[in-house]
Amino acid sequence: NSISTIAHAPLEEALPGQVMKTRVGATWVASTLHEPAERHGDVPLGAALEADFRHLERMTGDARLAGFDPREALFLDIEATGLEHGAGTLAFLVGIGFFEGDTLRLEQILLRDHDEEAALLAILWERVQAFRYLVSFNGKSFDLSVLQNRMVMHRMCSREESQLKLRPHLDLLHVSRAVYKGLWDDVRLQTLERHVLGFVRHDDMPGAMAASCWFAWLREADPAPLVGIAVHNRHDVLSMVALAGVLAREAEPRPDAGRRSQVALNLAALYVRRKANAEALAVLEHTPPLADYAQREAMLELLVKAARRSGDYRKLVAGLEALLVLGPERQQLQRAITRARARLVEPVPR
């Protein structure tokens, strides 16, 4: 493809940044700083630093996230040349966010041409090495697969070191599905932005168009199409930072009368599945009244299961009696109540 002779604005005007050199070449890096009080929608970006992530291990089932600290995390999002993560797909823009003290630095590494890919990957690898955790939104299925394939092809490091998907990784998509299941039609990032963060994108470039805009840049050397891609990518990274803090607070195993009933049901089911019975009971402690019969029954069954496992016979009796009200013909419930009351009066050693 020949470069157009039409005069265009320089890249630094469209995407302010600088050339960053590495041992394998150079590429373009744009960088912005965001103070903790800066809001992304309704959420201050610094709120993630104040959130309690100690229960994250229970939520995800990943013991490596037990000590998760957003100050030790690299928030990652890519724009790629395709929607598949095969070897032919490459990341032409990599957005990364990380905290320097309380300030969030957001870097966007841009591939100005194919021959700069090694430099892009070298910068990314240096950043990855500096942080203990990775945070993404659907990165387990896409972003990390693309980057991992390209790092192997460029022999940036050993095959074992390039296994990005094996690093401690918080994928916010999976946590969001567990917490918000059943509330909306989907849990895409932009859906969560509207309903959870109070953030609405205006004139946002669809992610599916990003590749065609980058190819237009290669043909015409016109950086204008890159602006929309960069803004879209920047919003993705900022949304992940804000969402991480909101999810941590939303999912805390504590009584919360203001919590949505569907979220409480989802959390209780998640904690019961993880055998975190005390956490499940804490979530169910002050659940708002449920008008839906199926929801009430499901929540009471979770309460009974968690109480039985933890040996809390007072809550077990209360849950069984409430279930009996919903279905008074259940003889097995009456027998279970009798047994539980006997243990409540005189506990039987386990």
PyMOL commands that set and color helices and strands:
alter all, ss='L'
color gray80, all
select helices_A, chain A and resi 11-14+47-50+56-60+63-65+70-72+114-129+143-154+164-166+172-180+189-197+207-220+224-250+261-273+277-284+293-310+313-326+331-345
alter helices_A, ss='H'
color red, helices_A
select strands_A, chain A and resi 18-22+25-34+39-40+43-44+73-80+91-100+103-110+133-136+169-171
alter strands_A, ss='S'
color yellow, strands_A
deselect
rebuild
show_as cartoon
